[in-house]
């Protein structure tokens, strides 16, 4: 019975490998277009009429987009090689060009970051601060409102709900850790406090915005390790 199951699994894997073989060239071609467009945007300069906030936001998004593209390219190549190693099937000669092109795309992304390293170094601190400010614009009103409710309750001699006290404390911790350098320790504390913080009274759009900006800070904070330059 086990032999039959293994045989069926191998057959399914071979079908999957064949489908991936047929789509590899198209996947790499699509990624090549995306990487080329990203490289052009990375090399372009902004008009003096563009506001500083828009410049920092766009620069941050481009830096993150490059990392995500690199992961996509690497995953396509690793998946293809891994599937062929698992099934012990030969790689088609017609797909070697696409695999080599995926390696070239990874090097092109890395070299783009290297060429723009002076610009990245000059703007990274400001990009971090820009993202932190966007987060504080959402979180500080929530923290201030909770602090006001707690203070009013204590002043009136009422018993303050423990859950509200915990939420207030966690909101304050998140805000405090967003008012300094984008260090790994501060990101970890802010992320943990945010994850533990109840979100019933927070608008869904604000929750999504905070999650997005925290993720951006995490990627940008580890950019050098991710791209290896």
C-alpha positions as CSV (number, residue, x, y, z in Angstrom):
1,X,0.0,0.0,0.0
2,X,2.8,2.4,0.9
3,X,4.5,1.7,-2.4
4,X,1.3,2.6,-4.3
5,X,1.0,5.9,-2.3
6,X,4.7,6.7,-3.0
7,X,4.1,5.9,-6.7
8,X,1.1,8.2,-6.9
9,X,3.0,11.0,-5.1
10,X,5.9,10.7,-7.6
11,X,3.5,10.8,-10.5
12,X,1.9,14.0,-9.1
13,X,5.3,15.5,-8.6
14,X,6.4,14.7,-12.1
15,X,3.2,16.4,-13.4
16,X,3.9,19.4,-11.3
17,X,7.6,19.5,-12.5
18,X,6.4,19.3,-16.1
19,X,4.0,22.2,-15.6
20,X,6.8,24.3,-13.9
21,X,9.1,23.4,-16.8
22,X,6.6,24.8,-19.3
23,X,6.1,28.0,-17.3
24,X,9.6,28.8,-16.2
25,X,10.6,30.9,-19.2
26,X,7.4,33.0,-18.9
27,X,7.9,33.5,-15.2
28,X,11.5,34.7,-15.6
29,X,10.5,36.9,-18.6
30,X,7.8,38.6,-16.5
31,X,10.2,39.1,-13.6
32,X,12.8,40.5,-16.0
33,X,10.3,43.2,-17.1
34,X,9.5,44.0,-13.4
35,X,13.1,44.2,-12.4
36,X,14.0,46.4,-15.4
37,X,11.1,48.8,-14.6
38,X,12.3,48.9,-10.9
39,X,15.9,49.7,-12.0
40,X,14.8,52.6,-14.1
41,X,12.8,54.0,-11.2
42,X,15.7,53.6,-8.9
43,X,18.0,55.5,-11.2
44,X,15.5,58.4,-11.8
45,X,15.6,61.7,-10.0
46,X,12.5,63.4,-8.6
47,X,11.3,66.8,-9.8
48,X,12.1,69.7,-7.4
49,X,8.3,70.3,-7.3
50,X,7.7,66.9,-5.6
51,X,7.3,67.3,-1.8
52,X,9.8,65.8,0.6
53,X,7.2,63.4,2.1
54,X,6.4,62.0,-1.3
55,X,10.1,61.6,-2.1
56,X,10.8,59.7,1.1
57,X,7.7,57.5,0.8
58,X,8.5,56.6,-2.8
59,X,12.2,55.9,-2.1
60,X,11.2,53.7,0.8
61,X,8.7,51.8,-1.4
62,X,11.4,51.3,-4.1
63,X,13.9,50.0,-1.6
64,X,11.4,47.5,-0.3
65,X,10.2,46.6,-3.8
66,X,13.7,45.6,-4.8
67,X,14.0,43.2,-1.9
68,X,10.6,41.6,-2.7
69,X,11.6,41.2,-6.4
70,X,14.9,39.5,-5.3
71,X,12.9,37.1,-3.2
72,X,10.6,36.3,-6.1
73,X,13.4,35.7,-8.5
74,X,15.3,33.5,-6.0
75,X,12.2,31.5,-5.2
76,X,11.5,30.7,-8.8
77,X,15.0,29.4,-9.3
78,X,15.2,27.5,-6.0
79,X,11.8,25.9,-6.6
80,X,12.8,24.8,-10.1
81,X,16.1,23.3,-8.9
82,X,14.5,21.8,-5.8
83,X,11.7,20.1,-7.7
84,X,14.1,18.5,-10.1
85,X,16.4,17.3,-7.3
86,X,13.5,15.8,-5.4
87,X,12.1,14.0,-8.5
88,X,15.6,13.2,-9.8
89,X,14.7,14.4,-13.3
90,X,17.0,16.2,-15.6
91,X,16.6,20.0,-16.2
92,X,15.6,20.8,-19.7
93,X,18.3,22.3,-21.8
94,X,15.8,24.9,-23.0
95,X,15.3,26.1,-19.4
96,X,19.0,26.6,-18.6
97,X,18.9,30.1,-20.2
98,X,16.0,31.1,-17.9
99,X,17.8,29.8,-14.8
100,X,21.0,31.7,-15.8
101,X,18.9,34.8,-16.4
102,X,17.4,34.6,-12.9
103,X,20.9,34.6,-11.5
104,X,21.7,37.7,-13.6
105,X,18.6,39.4,-12.3
106,X,19.6,38.8,-8.7
107,X,23.1,40.3,-9.5
108,X,21.5,43.3,-11.3
109,X,19.3,44.0,-8.2
110,X,22.3,43.8,-5.9
111,X,24.4,46.0,-8.1
112,X,21.6,48.6,-8.3
113,X,21.6,48.9,-4.6
114,X,25.4,49.1,-4.6
115,X,25.3,51.9,-7.2
116,X,22.8,53.9,-5.2
117,X,24.4,53.1,-1.8
118,X,25.4,56.8,-1.3
119,X,21.9,57.9,-1.9
120,X,20.4,55.2,0.4
121,X,22.9,56.1,3.1
122,X,21.9,59.8,2.9
123,X,18.2,59.2,3.0
124,X,17.7,56.0,5.0
125,X,17.4,57.8,8.4
126,X,14.9,60.2,7.0
127,X,12.9,57.4,5.4
128,X,12.8,55.6,8.8
129,X,11.6,58.7,10.5
130,X,9.0,59.3,7.8
131,X,7.5,55.8,8.4
132,X,7.6,56.2,12.1
133,X,5.8,59.5,11.9
134,X,3.0,57.8,9.8
135,X,2.7,55.2,12.5
136,X,2.5,57.7,15.3
137,X,-0.2,59.7,13.4
138,X,-2.4,56.6,13.8
139,X,-1.2,55.3,17.2
140,X,-0.7,58.5,19.3
141,X,-4.4,59.6,19.2
142,X,-5.3,56.0,20.3
143,X,-2.8,56.1,23.2
144,X,-3.8,59.6,24.2
145,X,-7.5,58.7,24.2
146,X,-6.8,55.7,26.4
147,X,-4.7,57.7,28.8
148,X,-7.4,60.3,29.1
149,X,-10.0,57.6,29.8
150,X,-7.8,56.0,32.5
151,X,-7.0,59.4,34.1
152,X,-10.6,60.4,34.1
153,X,-11.6,57.1,35.8
154,X,-9.0,57.5,38.5
155,X,-9.9,61.1,39.1
156,X,-13.5,60.2,39.6
157,X,-12.6,57.4,41.9
158,X,-14.0,54.7,39.5
159,X,-12.5,51.3,39.1
160,X,-10.6,51.3,35.8
161,X,-10.9,48.1,33.7
162,X,-7.7,46.1,33.8
163,X,-7.9,45.3,30.1
164,X,-8.1,49.0,29.3
165,X,-5.0,49.6,31.5
166,X,-3.1,46.9,29.7
167,X,-4.2,48.3,26.3
168,X,-3.2,51.8,27.3
169,X,0.2,50.6,28.5
170,X,0.9,48.6,25.3
171,X,-0.1,51.5,23.1
172,X,2.2,53.8,25.0
173,X,5.1,51.3,24.7
174,X,4.6,51.1,20.9
175,X,4.6,54.9,20.6
176,X,7.7,55.3,22.8
177,X,9.7,52.8,20.8
178,X,8.8,54.6,17.5
179,X,10.3,57.8,18.7
180,X,13.9,56.7,18.4
181,X,16.4,54.9,16.1
182,X,14.9,52.0,14.1
183,X,17.0,49.5,16.0
184,X,16.2,45.7,16.1
185,X,15.4,46.0,19.8
186,X,12.9,48.8,19.4
187,X,11.3,47.1,16.4
188,X,10.9,43.9,18.4
189,X,9.3,45.6,21.4
190,X,7.0,47.7,19.2
191,X,5.9,44.7,17.2
192,X,5.3,42.5,20.2
193,X,3.3,45.2,22.0
194,X,1.2,45.8,18.9
195,X,0.6,42.1,18.4
196,X,-0.6,41.8,22.0
197,X,-2.7,45.0,21.9
198,X,-6.5,44.4,21.5
199,X,-7.8,45.9,18.3
200,X,-11.6,45.8,18.7
201,X,-11.8,49.6,19.1
202,X,-9.4,50.4,16.3
203,X,-10.6,50.9,12.7
204,X,-9.7,48.0,10.4
205,X,-8.0,50.4,8.0
206,X,-5.8,51.8,10.8
207,X,-4.9,48.2,11.8
208,X,-3.9,47.4,8.2
209,X,-1.9,50.6,8.0
210,X,0.1,49.9,11.2
211,X,0.8,46.3,10.1
212,X,2.1,47.6,6.7
213,X,4.3,50.4,8.1
214,X,5.8,48.1,10.8
215,X,6.6,45.5,8.1
216,X,8.3,48.3,6.0
217,X,10.4,49.3,9.0
218,X,11.4,45.7,9.5
219,X,12.6,45.3,5.9
220,X,14.4,48.6,5.8
221,X,16.0,48.0,9.1
222,X,17.5,44.8,7.9
223,X,18.2,46.0,4.3
224,X,22.0,45.5,4.4
225,X,21.7,41.9,5.5
226,X,19.0,41.2,3.0
227,X,20.8,42.5,-0.1
228,X,24.3,41.6,1.0
229,X,26.1,44.9,0.1
